[in-house]
Amino acid sequence: MQDLVETAELQAFAKTVETQSLSRAAAELGVPRATISRRLARLEERLGARLLRRTTRSLVLTDAGDVLYRHARIVLDAVTSAEQSVRRTDQSVRGDLRVSAPMMLNDSFFSMIAGFAKRYPEVRLHMHLASQHVDLRRGGYDVAIRATSELEPGLVARTLLRSTLIAAASPEYLAVHGTPRSARDLKDHRCLLGFTRGELPQTHWPLLRGGKIAVTGSLIANELAMLCDASLRGLGIALMPMLLAKRYIEEGTLLPVLAGEVGAETRVFIVYLEREFIPPQLRAFVDTVATWASAEHENMIPPRLGPKLAPATSPPPTKNAALSRVRKPDTRTKYEPSSRRSAR
């Protein structure tokens, strides 16, 4: 009977796939690089298949490696959960926690993370900030914060906040290019586009009545703050959460476009994989983020964007304006009743 694959070999293989580097895998596992190489070679020999193609600059999974990785990740997660269920009967909060979060967060979020790290010093926190929606299982992440209207199966999701997507542009842009009267008019406008799931450039915007409208972009970015900034600078029409656009609409530096036609509801979630045993550090982090979002949802937006506005200055008063002020005296303090004057 052929020997079973060792957990250490699967761990070396999975960590190499996730870090895309033998050296980084060795550093994260706390073993020499040569040990990782030996374990990978032994695994390939045991299975009789090439799992990774190694060049001087990259590591590429073979078809066999891709299949093995998906199964290996399930096995390793199960082993970790089994160990934690026995070792952590005291429910102490310690161990590794890999977190994926969007870049469009400000000091309030960073302060919350620092507070979590101070409260749980035995948690080794890995923070990965990117707009791309990572695959939690394949990427080796424990938890992610993401804004979306759709979630893939197999995830537990907790809503942090709700918002609506709104199309908006600056008054300067609309003065030059005109205001679209229907969604079909967007084909004649410069649209500022994001990336679907943080991966592929948008080709469509959602409609409130359902369905989508095709759009083309003059600027494509995977960061909502950049798209909002570009719209403030008159570069085009952007689709963004109302939470982000609200302050600028109130100021008049952005104007809603097709408010009754283009848009959708969106939510910010904290998500993690379904599992029978939830590690204490994961539960503590989810609760911490949910509490922060409940109290600080208005602060989940970046600082002020767009060009700096000149301070408002009042024009010098005209002669008529000065006279109008003189003609409005406070009779209760400056004038006496005529009867009192005549008595004197």
C-alpha positions as MATLAB code, in Angstrom:
seq = 'MQDLVETAELQAFAKTVETQSLSRAAAELGVPRATISRRLARLEERLGARLLRRTTRSLVLTDAGDVLYRHARIVLDAVTSAEQSVRRTDQSVRGDLRVSAPMMLNDSFFSMIAGFAKRYPEVRLHMHLASQHVDLRRGGYDVAIRATSELEPGLVARTLLRSTLIAAASPEYLAVHGTPRSARDLKDHRCLLGFTRGELPQTHWPLLRGGKIAVTGSLIANELAMLCDASLRGLGIALMPMLLAKRYIEEGTLLPVLAGEVGAETRVFIVYLEREFIPPQLRAFVDTVATWASAEHENMIPPRLGPKLAPATSPPPTKNAALSRVRKPDTRTKYEPSSRRSAR';
ca = [
       0.000    0.000    0.000;
       1.363    3.372   -0.998;
       2.189    5.733    1.858;
      -0.244    8.595    2.396;
       0.828   12.136    1.645;
       2.265   13.845    4.718;
       0.646   16.969    6.101;
       4.012   18.758    6.085;
       4.329   18.145    2.344;
       0.844   19.480    1.651;
       1.552   22.470    3.846;
       4.780   23.256    2.003;
       2.991   22.924   -1.338;
      -0.005   25.080   -0.340;
       2.137   27.795    1.203;
       4.346   27.922   -1.888;
       1.278   28.341   -4.098;
      -0.124   31.095   -1.874;
       3.096   33.073   -1.525;
       4.377   32.372   -5.069;
       7.840   31.947   -3.606;
       9.857   29.153   -2.012;
      11.685   31.664    0.167;
       8.520   33.347    1.440;
       6.886   29.964    2.054;
       9.917   28.890    4.074;
       9.866   32.132    6.087;
       6.155   31.815    6.911;
       6.518   28.161    7.910;
       9.718   28.836    9.850;
      11.856   26.259    8.045;
      14.879   26.502    5.706;
      14.229   27.008    2.014;
      15.942   23.703    1.280;
      13.356   21.934    3.430;
      10.532   23.350    1.310;
      12.293   22.194   -1.852;
      12.767   18.671   -0.460;
       9.129   18.402    0.613;
       7.889   19.546   -2.787;
      10.177   17.098   -4.585;
       9.069   14.266   -2.293;
       5.398   15.151   -2.890;
       5.812   15.160   -6.667;
       7.698   11.861   -6.542;
       5.049   10.287   -4.303;
       2.220   11.390   -6.629;
       4.115   10.780   -9.858;
       3.104   14.161  -11.241;
       4.637   17.579  -11.773;
       2.779   20.090   -9.586;
       4.706   23.306  -10.159;
       6.703   24.672  -13.059;
       9.515   26.717  -11.598;
      11.393   29.410  -13.488;
      13.840   31.991  -12.252;
      11.003   34.519  -11.895;
       7.765   32.683  -11.234;
       5.951   29.562  -10.125;
       3.107   28.232  -12.269;
       0.643   25.556  -11.211;
       0.184   22.616  -13.546;
      -3.289   21.155  -14.067;
      -2.456   18.415  -11.561;
      -1.158   21.020   -9.121;
      -4.345   23.070   -9.410;
      -6.489   20.033   -8.583;
      -4.257   19.038   -5.680;
      -4.182   22.551   -4.237;
      -7.977   22.793   -4.002;
      -8.126   19.502   -2.110;
      -5.029   20.267   -0.039;
      -6.561   23.526    1.198;
      -9.633   21.646    2.440;
      -7.473   19.056    4.196;
      -5.225   21.642    5.850;
      -8.186   23.703    7.050;
      -9.733   20.569    8.529;
      -6.477   19.661   10.302;
      -6.173   23.182   11.705;
      -9.758   23.134   12.949;
      -9.247   19.731   14.561;
      -6.132   20.935   16.388;
      -7.797   24.139   17.519;
     -10.865   22.345   18.815;
      -8.650   20.311   21.168;
      -5.896   22.746   22.064;
      -8.026   25.824   22.592;
     -10.526   24.586   25.086;
      -9.797   27.774   27.034;
     -11.019   29.769   23.994;
      -7.981   32.032   24.292;
      -7.456   34.372   21.373;
      -4.158   33.570   19.686;
      -2.713   32.326   16.404;
      -2.528   33.581   12.823;
      -5.294   35.620   11.195;
      -5.089   36.553    7.502;
      -7.356   39.458    6.533;
      -8.193   40.928    3.124;
      -9.679   44.440    3.084;
     -10.234   47.171    0.478;
      -7.832   50.090    0.226;
     -10.577   52.732    0.482;
     -10.528   52.945    4.274;
      -9.300   55.739    6.473;
      -7.785   56.442    9.887;
     -10.849   55.176   11.736;
     -10.310   51.687   10.287;
      -6.577   51.745   10.966;
      -7.255   52.817   14.556;
      -9.661   49.892   14.987;
      -7.054   47.440   13.659;
      -4.417   48.860   16.002;
      -6.852   48.533   18.904;
      -7.512   44.884   18.008;
      -3.765   44.160   17.838;
      -3.203   45.722   21.259;
      -6.128   43.878   22.817;
      -5.041   40.495   21.409;
      -1.224   40.559   21.361;
      -1.015   36.800   20.780;
      -2.769   37.098   17.410;
      -0.382   37.297   14.456;
      -2.311   39.578   12.109;
      -1.680   39.524    8.343;
      -3.375   42.517    6.644;
      -3.709   42.492    2.844;
      -5.188   45.713    1.412;
      -6.386   45.469   -2.186;
      -9.528   46.072   -4.226;
      -9.465   42.567   -5.706;
     -11.870   40.050   -4.195;
      -9.576   37.295   -3.009;
     -10.578   33.648   -3.006;
     -10.601   32.938    0.727;
     -10.059   29.207    0.395;
      -7.517   29.254   -2.397;
      -5.746   32.359   -1.178;
      -5.386   31.083    2.369;
      -7.297   34.019    3.915;
      -9.455   33.683    7.005;
     -11.696   36.706    6.576;
     -12.355   39.546    4.127;
     -14.149   42.884    4.041;
     -15.723   43.567    0.682;
     -18.333   45.768   -0.957;
     -20.557   43.868   -3.379;
     -24.124   42.989   -4.230;
     -23.357   39.301   -4.830;
     -21.535   36.735   -2.718;
     -20.182   33.388   -3.833;
     -21.552   30.267   -2.102;
     -19.797   28.753    0.873;
     -19.298   32.048    2.708;
     -20.759   33.302    5.962;
     -21.508   37.028    5.572;
     -22.272   39.715    8.121;
     -23.529   43.045    6.791;
     -21.523   46.045    7.982;
     -23.460   48.746    6.112;
     -25.842   49.327    3.240;
     -25.601   51.982    0.574;
     -26.825   52.715   -2.941;
     -24.770   53.165   -6.070;
     -25.302   56.510   -7.771;
     -23.942   58.028  -10.975;
     -22.553   61.525  -10.506;
     -20.488   64.136  -12.327;
     -19.191   67.610  -11.655;
     -21.159   70.691  -12.799;
     -18.184   71.623  -14.998;
     -18.307   68.318  -16.862;
     -22.059   68.530  -17.405;
     -21.806   72.146  -18.571;
     -19.374   71.100  -21.312;
     -20.772   67.694  -22.300;
     -24.430   68.048  -21.398;
     -26.552   66.042  -18.969;
     -27.671   62.585  -20.133;
     -31.467   62.292  -20.215;
     -31.624   58.500  -20.391;
     -29.293   55.584  -19.758;
     -28.853   55.184  -23.517;
     -27.192   58.612  -23.601;
     -24.249   57.250  -21.590;
     -22.749   55.888  -24.800;
     -21.941   59.494  -25.733;
     -20.293   60.325  -22.412;
     -16.963   59.779  -20.715;
     -17.588   57.180  -17.994;
     -15.178   56.489  -15.157;
     -15.164   52.744  -14.594;
     -14.165   50.388  -11.813;
     -13.366   46.696  -11.878;
     -15.982   43.974  -11.430;
     -15.014   42.026   -8.294;
     -11.777   43.983   -8.424;
     -10.600   41.879  -11.363;
     -12.095   42.832  -14.756;
     -12.890   46.330  -16.082;
     -16.580   47.179  -15.926;
     -18.480   47.019  -19.194;
     -21.979   47.610  -17.792;
     -23.690   49.667  -15.092;
     -26.778   48.400  -13.209;
     -30.254   49.840  -13.767;
     -32.690   50.430  -10.937;
     -35.475   48.632  -12.785;
     -33.219   45.611  -13.300;
     -30.797   44.757  -16.056;
     -27.705   46.642  -17.162;
     -26.582   49.302  -19.608;
     -23.347   49.074  -21.616;
     -20.767   51.781  -20.878;
     -17.323   52.674  -22.138;
     -14.650   54.355  -20.090;
     -12.135   57.151  -20.409;
     -10.534   56.102  -17.116;
     -10.588   52.662  -15.483;
      -9.334   52.144  -11.933;
      -9.758   49.543   -9.222;
     -10.060   52.220   -6.524;
     -13.368   54.010   -5.917;
     -11.654   56.974   -4.282;
      -9.710   57.609   -7.489;
     -12.889   57.471   -9.587;
     -14.648   59.887   -7.237;
     -11.659   62.234   -7.350;
     -11.620   62.090  -11.149;
     -15.328   62.954  -11.326;
     -14.764   65.925   -9.000;
     -12.070   67.135  -11.395;
     -14.466   67.059  -14.350;
     -13.114   63.971  -16.095;
     -16.437   62.176  -16.494;
     -19.366   60.403  -14.882;
     -18.599   57.905  -12.103;
     -20.714   55.254  -10.414;
     -20.037   55.300   -6.680;
     -21.703   54.560   -3.336;
     -23.933   57.346   -2.032;
     -21.929   57.097    1.185;
     -18.913   58.359   -0.758;
     -20.748   60.911   -2.926;
     -23.069   62.391   -0.289;
     -20.823   65.181    1.024;
     -19.988   66.383   -2.489;
     -23.607   66.334   -3.638;
     -24.573   68.387   -0.588;
     -21.815   70.880   -1.424;
     -22.782   70.993   -5.088;
     -19.364   69.852   -6.316;
     -21.041   66.708   -7.703;
     -24.485   66.392   -9.269;
     -26.523   63.154   -9.518;
     -26.917   61.805  -13.043;
     -29.863   59.592  -14.077;
     -30.793   59.249  -10.409;
     -34.063   57.490  -11.207;
     -32.594   55.116  -13.747;
     -28.983   54.086  -13.027;
     -27.899   52.533   -9.734;
     -28.334   49.609   -7.359;
     -28.163   48.673   -3.723;
     -24.755   47.626   -2.466;
     -23.553   46.372    0.882;
     -20.268   46.075    2.708;
     -19.811   42.634    4.241;
     -17.322   40.891    6.424;
     -17.110   37.320    5.123;
     -15.438   34.074    6.101;
     -15.654   30.445    5.083;
     -18.334   28.179    6.445;
     -16.771   25.847    8.957;
     -17.836   23.757   11.920;
     -15.265   25.281   14.244;
     -14.630   29.042   14.156;
     -11.257   29.935   15.688;
     -11.496   32.385   18.594;
      -9.258   34.925   16.851;
     -11.578   34.940   13.827;
     -14.687   35.355   15.960;
     -13.038   38.162   17.937;
     -12.020   39.981   14.757;
     -15.479   39.715   13.179;
     -17.110   41.067   16.335;
     -14.575   43.907   16.558;
     -15.130   44.984   12.956;
     -18.931   44.754   13.277;
     -18.884   46.935   16.395;
     -16.640   49.478   14.677;
     -18.834   49.612   11.579;
     -21.970   50.122   13.644;
     -20.465   53.114   15.439;
     -18.257   54.540   12.709;
     -20.015   53.794    9.407;
     -19.798   57.448    8.384;
     -16.029   57.199    8.759;
     -15.690   54.270    6.352;
     -14.940   56.784    3.608;
     -11.629   58.402    2.656;
     -10.750   61.988    3.542;
     -11.861   64.817    1.271;
     -11.090   64.240   -2.408;
     -10.911   66.396   -5.494;
      -9.213   69.733   -6.099;
      -8.767   71.990   -3.102;
     -11.492   74.580   -2.962;
     -10.542   78.203   -2.500;
     -11.889   79.613    0.773;
     -15.149   81.427    0.314;
     -14.773   85.210    0.390;
     -17.524   87.781    0.515;
     -17.428   90.517   -2.157;
     -16.904   94.079   -0.876;
     -20.225   95.658    0.090;
     -21.769   98.020   -2.404;
     -23.038  101.427   -1.497;
     -26.667  100.280   -1.724;
     -25.925   97.287    0.463;
     -24.412   99.557    3.088;
     -27.468  101.806    2.968;
     -29.808   98.858    3.317;
     -28.046   97.879    6.501;
     -28.425  101.401    7.896;
     -32.139  101.412    7.132;
     -32.778   98.426    9.414;
     -32.065   99.751   12.918;
     -33.073   97.949   16.079;
     -35.822  100.273   17.282;
     -35.982   98.525   20.623;
     -32.544   99.817   21.623;
     -31.721  102.836   19.474;
     -35.044  104.711   19.311;
     -37.461  105.835   21.924;
     -41.232  106.145   21.536;
     -42.306  109.596   20.270;
     -44.389  110.141   23.381;
     -41.272  109.840   25.543;
     -39.330  112.302   23.320;
     -42.110  114.878   23.430;
     -42.294  114.586   27.195;
     -38.696  115.757   27.400;
];
